[in-house]
Amino acid sequence: MIKVTKLNGKSFMINSLFIETIEAFPDTTITLTNGRKYVVRESEKDVAILIKEYYQSIGLMGGRLLEERDHEE
């Protein structure tokens, strides 16, 4: 689960395993696999970082691999 913030300032947790897309319209919109959409204050990049950190914390991604990719960008 990642913590994000609605436009009204209220934070909530979302299961990042169900995120299908993250887009900016210009507000960041997260679409889940069930079609539900959430508009959040965080940028696309910030949401992606939160997802990577979550995946690392549960062992779905190794930290070393992410470090190598960050250096390539």
Secondary structure, DSSP 4 states (H G I P E B T S, - for coil): -EEEEBTTS-EEEE-GGGEEEEEESSSEEEEETTS-EEEESS-HHHHHHHHHHHHHHTTSS-HHHHHHHHHH-
